[in-house]
Amino acid sequence: MAIIAQDRIQAAKQDGVLLLGLNHPPLNTLDHPLRQQLHDALQAAAEDASVQAIVLHGTQGNFSAGADIREFDQPRQAPWAGDLASLIAASGKPVVAALEGVALGGGLELALAAHARVGSASARLGLPEVKLGLLPGGGGTQRLPRLIGAAHALPLILEGRSVDGKAALALGLLDQVCDEAGLLDCAVRKARALCAGNPVSRRDTSSSSEVQAGLAALAAQRQRLAAKPHVLPAQRLLLDCLQAALEQPLKDGLKFERDAFLQCVASAEHKGLAHAFFAERQAGKSPAGQARPRPVQRAGVIGGGTMGAGIAVAMLGAGLDVVLIERDAAALQSGRERIDGIYQRQIKSGRLDAAALDRHLSRLSAATDYAALSTADLVVEAVFEDMDVKTQVFAQLDRVCKPGAILATNTSYLDINQIARSISRPQDVIGLHFFSPANIMKLLEIVVPEQVADDVVATGFALARRLGKVPVRAGVCDGFIGNRILYVYREAANHMMEDGASPYQIDQALERFGYAMGPFRTADLTGGDIGWATRKRKAPTRPPEARYVRVADRLCERGWFGQKTGRGYYLYPERGQRGKPDADVLALIDEERAARGITARAFSDEDIVRRYMAALINEAAKVLDDGIALRPADIDAALVNGYGFPRWRGGPMKYADDAGLAAVLADIESYAKEDAAFWAPAPLLQRLAREGSTFGKLNQPQ
Ligand code: 3H9
């Protein structure tokens, strides 16, 4: 029978070895046409007497990123990835998988079913399904533990971590690491060896010691999950699947896994996580169209404070040459010490080794003279948040930087249009708003002032990608997207505190909702003095009718700035300890209530979450109306990656759609009876609610 070759599968024959190439670029996601064509090709190969063995590979540098996530919303169509894996495993002719680029999820599951696996050293192998609220549903929870042992399989599946080719070889996940250019030849040789009856050696994962180790690892993980405030259904279910792998025959285990997978697909957590995944991809596309990014290799960072040091580390980690600028030798020394401190913590936690540290440090230089920036392709200033200070820095940059250098500010709220107008090259000025700690936090707001050139915007997005950040385009206003919205929902929390809910109840309600930390605990962590300075700055322009809660100011007046001073909203008797409620703070809040004639009333946890979310969603809708954010997905990506919004809920705009916009608006209108200025409904929210529409619809291209 002839070998079928269609668009998604390329077939070629090499002396009796059939090469089947997955050909659905860029990532060979296993959509239905690909699955069907692979199924047909495998069946045809089984019947073709001239085929002795099969090599499965990717045609354009990637094996496969796994199932096509978009299909999970649609009616399921056979054959499944699991059916294909079973077909491969049952093949009477040896199948060898040749892995390069990504081999993830359902892609790796096909490879796990093969009789041998070879791969390049740089290939990324993993089962990341849990990050989407899923578990491997194509046999991965059954075949991976049988191949490498449940104790080794468990962390890979539970954390969704990927490993490179070398690590995969050490685990027994690959049988051989091959030179990238010779990968296919290497796979063909392996296939011939299998035909010649030379099996690959395998670890015995069925021994009782392996099984005991696996069961112990599972029990430990169950305990760890039991202590967590929120666990995904997928996390619990995948432990059950791994247990089934240890206790049941493969056939039963596969059936168990398939049922568990379908439960995960139906879960709200999967829908939220898939939404966050696509929101990040949508937000990450440069709005500058076809503009090509300017080349960036040499970067300057001005200011070696917490932000500057974190930005420098992020850039060094991405392979850039960095020159750190400070005003004098002592400040430069502290900046370098901050950078060293970050690296020491990375070494201690095993995230960095000595060789990588040397590589990073060899690309770092430091200077007090701005002349050192004359060859920089891009400069980010992270100096004190003051317009005069910033414009002085930009005036110096205007003098020393080469033509075409990108001049970026890391300001969190200042008017970047004003900064841009203050120099002779406003087209080169952009906002790159990093979040602290800048080497860790994923969000990068790319703030676009009026006169910025398209290729500068494109460069911001390209840089973010290189740094491993999630870029989100933001317009210029006080606070851009994230801080502008944050300011409003934090105010809602303050109002509730003054009206009767304790900061401890508010934190607890929001932590139960899914935030890792409630707003008052977060304020204690970041330090009350920062917000205090902002409030003082804004005092002259605060509308007289706006409600102002003074509790935070009164804490600051006493020097209670949070963790760093041993007390804030909470008491911290010992450094690093979780804060304890403080009766003095409650008394101070009572005093404030008395001074304003407020009688404390009770809030349920649900009331707290509804008000907090209503304030967030309302301001987010205003941010959209003002064009500060282009799409609801951008707000979701920003709040999930920079503000601790629970990722498994997808983002606040997705949450609003799930709650129903009419219901959110009804809440806002009822709160507006108490405080019409604060709760003025966003016109966009009113319109969408009236039309029975959703924020999600605004994400679709018009
Ligand atoms: C699974 O396999 C279940 C099985 O166990 C069971 C089956 C029964 N589906 O990220 P990029 C799109 S679950 C659909 O910018 P990169 C992405 O949206 C799956 N689309 O590239 C974008 O489209 P657009 C397990 C996908 O190089 C384009 O591809 N697998 C998928 O920065 C480029 O993506 C995973 O969880 C997908 N699976 O990063 C892997 N993947 O241009 C998920 C990507 O229209 N994927 N797209 O916006 C990733 O982590 C990254 O995409 C990857 C490449 C690291 C692979």
Boltz pocket constraint, residues with backbone or C-beta under 6 A from the ligand:
constraints:
  - pocket:
      binder: B
      contacts: [[A, 26], [A, 27], [A, 29], [A, 65], [A, 66], [A, 67], [A, 68], [A, 69], [A, 70], [A, 80], [A, 81], [A, 82], [A, 102], [A, 104], [A, 105], [A, 106], [A, 107], [A, 109], [A, 128], [A, 129], [A, 132], [A, 134], [A, 135], [A, 136], [A, 137], [A, 138], [A, 140], [A, 278], [A, 281], [A, 282]]
      max_distance: 6.0
